Amino acid sequence: MTLWVYAASDLWLWVFGLAWSFGFLGFWGPSTTLTAEVFPTRIRGVANGVVWFVGFFVGFVLWPFATVALQQATGSFALAFLTIPVFMIAMAVGVWLIVPEYAGKELNAIAV
């Protein structure tokens, strides 16, 4: 989905940009399910709010500054934009390795 970084015409920019957008929008469903179910019931609301605050702060406040700084330092827009899939892969690996799997377990067995 990162091919839009290398689009040579406006048409391909739109095609790849829309494909990227649809792929990225598919992230929100699983992420909301994960953050809603990974915390114990007694702290779920507050913990979910904190997680989403951190996510929005990093994504909408810090990330634009980081990518612009990277582009200014390297002179490459492609490098700045290709950091997004690199971090998404790192997040997927982190979720795979760190988040506990509760499938098939009784609710009483996983309640903390």
C-alpha positions, 0 to 999 in steps of 0.5 A: 500500500505504500506505492502511492509514495512513488506515484508518477501521475495524479491518477496513480496518486489517487488510486494508490492513496485511496487503496492506502486509505481503505487499508488503513481504515481497516486498522480501526476495527481490530484496534478498538476491539483490542483496547476494549478487551485487553483491560480488566473490567474495573479499569477498562473505561479509564485505560481505554481512554488513556490508550486512545489519548496516547494514540491520538497524541502520537499520531496527530501531534508528534508524528507530523513533526517527526516526519517533517523533521525526517524529510528535512534532514534527509531530503526524501519524502519517500523515506518520511512516508515509508516510516509509517508501514515500518512502524505499523509492522513493529506495532503488529509484532509487538501486539503478536508478542505482548498481548495475551490471547484469551480465545477459548478461555472462560471469563472467570479464568481471565478476570483480573 
